[in-house]
Amino acid sequence: MTRLRVTPGYRRGRDRLYVSRRDGMAVAWYDKSTGRINLLTGAARDDVLAALAPYLAGEVTVGPAPVPTPAELDRLSLHPDDDLAPNRPGEALHAALDHEEPAPGPRLPALAALRRRRDPRRTELAAQQLLGAALDALEGAGWRVLHSIPLPGAARIDHLAIGPAGVLTVRTLAAGGHRVRVADPLVATGRGAPLPHLRWARRDAERASLALATAVRPVLALAGTHPHSALPAPPDVRVLRETDIAALASVGGVLKPADIEALYATARNRHTWHRA
């Protein structure tokens, strides 16, 4: 076995590395939290260790994989290029900003450095990371979360959360510590011009519902809003602060664990979203 590929898996952070052949067939995975390399049937131990060598630190144990769950089987059968689970919050912004990062060399002129700091995309990325972390923390309560889901036409769903309370699309808005004013469908932060964020949040949910063939509720999540902001919202869109996300852990009664895993397996496949 040669030319194995290593792909990170996102689960409360990038805590797993999956090893697969170039055709996408998984042969092993490395669990960072336990330091164990799990080999699937037919995997060549030496080849797997060679592929993972650059990523290993300290002692590891190697052995046959435990009997995989249905969700794990779905993960292992999905080609790495088609799996959305490794996406970080704000993945597209990461890619764009990394592409523009200057090459190592002399220090940037002061004006150029100032422009970089004021780039609104960096503020948006920070907001998506904040909300993404809050959503990932729901995993212990039975939730599954995906970030930066690409849609046809270059659009993206910031976050998709699937859990006991149902399926939610979460659109992120960076408030920057300003007061937020909501007048459906418009939302304004500080002195900024009102924009139809509620309409956009509804559209995200509609497209997700079409792709997943299930009911999806829209959420507009505000990062860093002024504590005295009043957040009225229509009954069909939830408007939450980042500090409100944790309360979703206590909400249930809509989806059973098996339904959550089945929807998550469908949602993580990039091809699912081609029909959205």
C-alpha positions as CSV (number, residue, x, y, z in Angstrom):
1,M,0.0,0.0,0.0
2,T,1.5,3.3,-1.0
3,R,0.7,7.0,-1.2
4,L,-1.7,7.1,1.7
5,R,-3.5,10.3,2.4
6,V,-4.0,11.9,5.9
7,T,-7.1,14.0,6.5
8,P,-8.1,15.8,9.8
9,G,-11.5,15.1,11.3
10,Y,-13.3,17.9,13.1
11,R,-14.9,16.9,16.4
12,R,-14.6,19.6,19.1
13,G,-11.4,20.6,17.3
14,R,-9.2,18.6,15.0
15,D,-8.7,15.7,17.2
16,R,-8.7,12.8,14.7
17,L,-6.6,12.0,11.6
18,Y,-8.1,9.7,9.0
19,V,-5.8,7.7,6.7
20,S,-7.1,6.7,3.3
21,R,-6.0,5.5,0.0
22,R,-6.0,7.8,-3.0
23,D,-9.3,6.3,-4.1
24,G,-10.9,7.5,-0.8
25,M,-11.1,4.1,0.9
26,A,-10.2,4.6,4.6
27,V,-7.7,2.2,6.1
28,A,-7.1,3.7,9.6
29,W,-7.6,6.6,11.9
30,Y,-5.5,8.1,14.7
31,D,-7.3,9.4,17.8
32,K,-5.2,12.2,19.3
33,S,-7.0,12.1,22.7
34,T,-6.1,8.5,23.3
35,G,-2.9,8.2,21.3
36,R,-4.2,5.2,19.5
37,I,-4.0,4.3,15.8
38,N,-7.0,2.1,14.8
39,L,-6.3,-0.2,11.8
40,L,-9.1,-1.4,9.6
41,T,-9.2,-4.8,7.9
42,G,-6.6,-5.0,5.2
43,A,-4.5,-2.0,6.4
44,A,-0.7,-2.3,6.3
45,R,0.6,-1.3,9.7
46,D,4.0,0.0,8.4
47,D,2.4,2.1,5.6
48,V,-0.1,3.6,8.0
49,L,2.7,4.5,10.5
50,A,4.8,6.0,7.8
51,A,1.9,8.2,6.6
52,L,1.1,9.4,10.1
53,A,4.8,9.8,11.2
54,P,4.9,13.6,10.7
55,Y,1.8,14.0,12.9
56,L,2.7,11.8,15.8
57,A,4.2,13.0,19.1
58,G,5.1,10.7,21.9
59,E,4.1,7.0,22.2
60,V,1.1,5.6,20.4
61,T,-0.6,2.3,20.5
62,V,-1.6,0.5,17.3
63,G,-4.3,-2.1,17.0
64,P,-7.5,-3.2,15.2
65,A,-10.3,-0.7,15.1
66,P,-13.3,-1.3,17.4
67,V,-16.6,-2.2,15.8
68,P,-17.6,1.1,14.1
69,T,-20.9,2.7,14.7
70,P,-23.2,3.4,11.7
71,A,-22.0,7.1,11.8
72,E,-18.4,5.9,11.8
73,L,-19.1,3.7,8.8
74,D,-20.6,6.6,6.9
75,R,-17.5,8.7,7.7
76,L,-15.1,6.0,6.6
77,S,-16.9,5.3,3.3
78,L,-17.0,9.0,2.4
79,H,-14.2,10.3,0.1
80,P,-12.1,13.0,2.0
81,D,-12.7,15.5,-0.7
82,D,-16.5,15.2,-0.2
83,D,-16.5,15.3,3.6
84,L,-17.5,18.6,5.1
85,A,-16.9,17.6,8.7
86,P,-13.3,18.9,8.7
87,N,-14.4,22.4,7.8
88,R,-13.4,25.0,10.4
89,P,-15.8,27.8,11.3
90,G,-15.3,30.4,8.6
91,E,-13.4,28.0,6.3
92,A,-13.9,30.1,3.2
93,L,-12.6,33.2,5.0
94,H,-9.6,31.3,6.3
95,A,-8.8,30.3,2.7
96,A,-9.2,33.8,1.3
97,L,-7.1,35.5,4.1
98,D,-4.4,32.8,4.0
99,H,-4.1,33.3,0.2
100,E,-3.5,37.0,0.7
101,E,-1.0,36.6,3.5
102,P,2.3,38.2,2.5
103,A,5.3,36.1,2.0
104,P,8.0,36.2,4.8
105,G,10.3,39.2,4.3
106,P,10.6,42.8,5.4
107,R,8.0,44.2,7.8
108,L,4.8,45.4,6.2
109,P,4.6,49.2,5.9
110,A,2.5,50.6,8.7
111,L,-0.4,51.6,6.4
112,A,-0.6,48.1,4.9
113,A,-0.6,46.5,8.4
114,L,-3.4,48.8,9.5
115,R,-5.5,47.9,6.5
116,R,-5.1,44.2,7.3
117,R,-6.2,44.8,10.9
118,R,-9.3,46.7,9.7
119,D,-10.2,44.1,7.1
120,P,-13.9,43.4,7.9
121,R,-13.4,39.8,6.9
122,R,-11.1,39.3,9.9
123,T,-13.9,40.6,12.2
124,E,-16.4,38.3,10.5
125,L,-14.0,35.3,10.9
126,A,-13.6,36.1,14.6
127,A,-17.3,36.1,15.0
128,Q,-17.7,32.8,13.1
129,Q,-15.0,31.2,15.3
130,L,-16.7,32.4,18.5
131,L,-20.1,31.0,17.4
132,G,-18.6,27.9,16.0
133,A,-16.9,27.1,19.3
134,A,-20.2,27.7,21.2
135,L,-22.0,25.3,18.9
136,D,-19.2,22.6,19.0
137,A,-19.6,22.7,22.8
138,L,-23.1,21.2,22.4
139,E,-21.7,17.9,21.2
140,G,-21.9,16.5,24.8
141,A,-25.6,17.1,24.7
142,G,-26.1,15.0,21.6
143,W,-25.6,17.7,18.9
144,R,-23.7,17.4,15.6
145,V,-22.4,20.5,13.9
146,L,-21.0,21.4,10.5
147,H,-19.4,24.7,9.5
148,S,-19.0,26.7,6.3
149,I,-21.2,24.5,4.0
150,P,-20.8,25.5,0.4
151,L,-23.9,25.9,-1.7
152,P,-24.4,26.3,-5.5
153,G,-23.8,29.9,-6.6
154,A,-20.9,30.6,-4.2
155,A,-23.2,31.0,-1.2
156,R,-22.5,29.3,2.2
157,I,-24.3,28.3,5.3
158,D,-22.2,29.5,8.2
159,H,-23.1,26.7,10.6
160,L,-25.6,23.7,10.6
161,A,-26.6,22.2,13.9
162,I,-28.4,18.9,14.2
163,G,-29.6,17.9,17.6
164,P,-32.4,16.9,19.9
165,A,-34.1,20.3,19.3
166,G,-34.1,19.7,15.5
167,V,-32.1,21.1,12.6
168,L,-30.9,24.7,12.7
169,T,-29.1,26.8,10.2
170,V,-27.1,29.5,12.1
171,R,-26.2,32.7,10.3
172,T,-23.5,34.7,12.1
173,L,-23.5,38.5,12.5
174,A,-20.6,40.3,14.1
175,A,-22.0,43.0,16.3
176,G,-18.7,44.4,17.4
177,G,-20.0,45.4,20.8
178,H,-22.6,47.7,19.3
179,R,-26.4,47.9,19.9
180,V,-28.4,45.8,17.5
181,R,-31.8,47.0,16.1
182,V,-34.2,44.4,14.6
183,A,-37.0,45.4,12.3
184,D,-38.0,42.4,10.3
185,P,-36.4,41.6,7.9
186,L,-33.7,44.3,8.6
187,V,-31.0,44.1,11.3
188,A,-28.6,47.0,12.0
189,T,-25.5,47.1,14.2
190,G,-24.4,50.4,15.7
191,R,-24.5,53.1,13.0
192,G,-24.3,50.6,10.2
193,A,-26.9,50.5,7.4
194,P,-29.7,48.0,8.1
195,L,-29.4,44.8,6.1
196,P,-31.9,42.0,5.5
197,H,-30.2,39.5,7.7
198,L,-33.5,37.8,8.7
199,R,-34.4,37.3,5.1
200,W,-31.0,35.8,4.5
201,A,-31.3,33.5,7.5
202,R,-34.7,32.3,6.2
203,R,-33.2,31.6,2.8
204,D,-30.4,29.5,4.4
205,A,-32.9,27.4,6.2
206,E,-35.1,26.9,3.1
207,R,-32.1,25.7,1.1
208,A,-31.0,23.3,3.9
209,S,-34.5,22.0,4.1
210,L,-34.5,21.3,0.4
211,A,-31.1,19.5,0.5
212,L,-31.9,17.4,3.6
213,A,-35.6,16.8,3.0
214,T,-36.5,17.8,6.6
215,A,-37.7,20.8,8.5
216,V,-35.0,23.3,9.3
217,R,-35.3,26.4,11.5
218,P,-33.3,29.6,10.9
219,V,-31.2,31.2,13.6
220,L,-29.4,34.5,13.5
221,A,-26.6,34.4,16.0
222,L,-25.0,37.7,17.2
223,A,-21.4,37.8,18.2
224,G,-20.4,40.6,20.6
225,T,-23.6,42.4,20.8
226,H,-24.2,45.2,23.3
227,P,-25.7,43.7,26.5
228,H,-28.6,46.2,26.4
229,S,-29.7,45.4,22.9
230,A,-33.3,44.4,22.6
231,L,-33.6,41.4,20.3
232,P,-37.2,41.0,19.2
233,A,-37.7,38.5,16.5
234,P,-40.5,37.0,14.4
235,P,-41.7,33.6,15.5
236,D,-40.0,31.8,12.6
237,V,-36.4,33.0,13.3
238,R,-34.5,32.7,16.5
239,V,-32.2,35.6,17.3
240,L,-29.5,34.6,19.8
241,R,-26.4,36.0,21.4
242,E,-23.4,33.8,21.5
243,T,-24.1,33.3,25.3
244,D,-27.5,31.9,24.5
245,I,-26.2,29.0,22.4
246,A,-25.4,26.8,25.5
247,A,-29.1,26.9,26.4
248,L,-29.8,24.7,23.3
249,A,-28.3,21.8,25.3
250,S,-31.5,21.6,27.4
251,V,-33.9,21.7,24.5
252,G,-35.1,18.4,23.0
253,G,-38.1,16.4,22.0
254,V,-37.7,16.7,18.2
255,L,-35.1,14.3,17.0
256,K,-33.9,11.0,18.4
257,P,-30.2,10.0,18.4
258,A,-30.5,7.7,15.4
259,D,-32.3,10.5,13.4
260,I,-29.5,13.0,14.3
261,E,-26.8,10.6,13.1
262,A,-28.6,9.8,9.9
263,L,-29.1,13.5,9.1
264,Y,-25.5,14.3,10.0
265,A,-24.2,11.6,7.7
266,T,-26.3,13.1,4.9
267,A,-25.3,16.7,5.6
268,R,-21.6,16.1,5.8
269,N,-21.6,14.8,2.2
270,R,-20.7,17.7,-0.2
271,H,-22.9,16.2,-2.9
272,T,-26.0,16.6,-0.7
273,W,-25.9,20.3,-1.2
274,H,-25.8,20.3,-5.0
275,R,-29.6,20.3,-5.0
276,A,-30.0,23.1,-2.4
